[in-house]
Amino acid sequence: YTAGIIGFCSGTGDMRKVVERYAKARPGNPLERFLPALRAVEGSDSHAGLGEPFTQAWVKAAEDSAFRAAQDAERDAAYFDPAVEQAEKDGLGALGQFIYYDAYVMHGAGDTEGSVGFRTMRSEALAAARPPARGGDEKAYLDAFLDARVAAIGREPSHTDASRVESAQRVFVRQGKLGLETPLRWKVYGDSYRIDGS
């Protein structure tokens, strides 16, 4: 679960929110004492007051189901729920919801320094194609969104590899797997995967 939070946290603000949730559920937990440091470094590249003691406390907390629940709740609130809600408003099926969610997790909702956020990608896609909710073709709209995402990845110094888009999500769009119907076969970062059953 340590890797899980790093995988979905776009910064110390997300970590702070998880630790705050955890503190409400389990007061006196090993991470609670780091809240002042998390608040102090939020929005910066600094790790002042964190370091190895914070990492060790995080690993210890990962054994606690209340901590894992706090991570899940923050993931849903910050990424999954808004991504799915917007996808549904745009008339997208399961594939579109997955594409939006993956973009939310990797890029965040809004632009930050050195990063292009989900809202900008969606605006660029809307300028190129109409979503199904506005009478457009779902495949054409998803292709436009993925074009915007690949362009965003190219502009971000922290993301240079667009294979998760091109060799997985784009493949599903081209195959018309808008409901993620099985079988699904894809590659990510050179590794092959498949799901044959429902």
N, C-alpha and C positions, 0 to 999 in steps of 0.2 A: 504493500500500500504506500510505501514511501515513494516508489516510482510512479504510482498512480497519481498522487497529488502533483508531483513535478510534471507529469504528463498533461494535466489540465490546468495548472496554475499559470497565468500569464504574468505573474509578478507577486511581490510581497503582499499586495493588497488582498489577493486571493488566499494566500496563506494566513494572513491576519483574520480573515473572515472565518476560515475553517477553525482556527484556534479559538476565536470568540465563541463559535457554536459549541465547540468541545468544552469550553470553560462553563458554559451555561448548563450543559448536560452533566459534566463531571468537574465541579469546582475543586481547585487544588491539584489539578492534573499536572504532569511534568512539563507541559508546554506553556501553561498559563503565565509563568514568570517571564516569558519572552515577549508578551504582548507589548510592553512599552518599547522594546527594541524594534519589533515589527512595525509599530506605528511610526517610529522615528525614521526608519529607512524607506518607508513606503514611497513609491514613485522614483526611487533612485537605484543606482547599481550597488549601493553600499550594503555590506553585510555586518556592519558594526553592531556588536552586542549579540550576534547570532553565532556563526562559526560551528566548530565541532560540538560544543555543548548542546546547541540547538538541534543539530543533526542527530545526536545520540538520544535526545529527548523525543524527537520525532519517531525514531525507530522503536523506542519503548512504547510510545503512544499507539503505534500501529498495531500492537497486540490487543488493544482495547476496542471492543465492538462499538462503543459510544464514539470513539474517534473515527472509525470507519463510517459510521452513520453520519457524522458531521461532514466528512469528505463527500459522501454521496449527496447529502442535502445541498451543499454548496455547488457541486457540479451541476445538479439539476436546476438550481435557481439561477446560476450564472450563465450556463451554456445550453443544457438540454432543453429546458422548458421554453426559453425565448426562441431557440432555433426551430423547434417543432411548431410553436405557435405561429411564427412568421411563415413557415413552409405551408401550413394549413391555410393561412390567409391568402397565400399566393396560389392555392389550388394544387399543391404538389403532393405526390404520393410518398411512399416509404423511401424510395431512392432520393428524392429531393430533400426529405427530412434528414436523411443521413448526410447528404452533401452539405446542407446548411449547418448541421451540428459539427461536422468535421471542420468547417471553416471557422465557426465560432470558437472551437477549442484551440485551433492553431493560431488564429489571428486576433481573437477578441471581437467585441461588438463594434467598437469605434476605433478610429485611427489614433495612433500614438506616434511619438517620434521614432522613425525608422520602421514603422509598421503600418500596413494598410488593413483596416478593419472590415468586418463583415458588411456594415452598412454601406461603405464605399463600393465594395464588390457588387452588392445588390443593386445599387444605383447605376453602376456601369452596365450591369446585365439588363436592367430595365430600359436603358437607353438603346440597347441593341435588339431586344426581343420582348414580347409581351408574355407574362406568365399565364397559365391556364385560367386563373381567376379573372383575367382581363380578356379572355377569349383567345389567348395564344396557344401555340403548340408546346407541350411540356418538354419534349426532347430539344427543340430549338432553344427554349428558354434556359434549360439546364446547361446546354452547350455554351450559351452566352455567359452564364454565371461561371462556369469552369474556365472559360477564356479570361474572364476578369480575375479569377483566382490565380491562374498561372501567371498573368501579368503582375499581380500583387507579389507573388513569390519571387519573381524576378527583380522586384524593386526593394526587397527586404534583405538586408545583410545577414539576418539570422536564419533565413530560409532560402536555400538555393536549389533544392531537389523537388521537382514537381511530379515525380513518378507516382506518388500516392494519388495524384489526381489523374494523370494520363494513363497509367496502367491498371487502374482499378475503377474509379468513379466514371471516367469518360468511357471506358469499355462497357460498363453497364448501361450507360445512356445510349450508346450506339447499338447495343443489343436489344434495346427497348425493354429492359428489366426495370420498369418504373415502379413496380411493386416489390422489387428484389426477389422475383420468382426464381426458384431453384430449377436447374443447377446453376450455381455461380462459380466462376473460375476467374481468378485475378492474380496479379503480381504486385507486390509492394517492396520497394528497395531491393529488387532482384530475387525475392523469395516468392514461390508459387503457393497458392491456396485454392481450396475448392470446398464447396458445400453442395452435396448431391441431393439430400433429402429435405423435406419440409419441416 
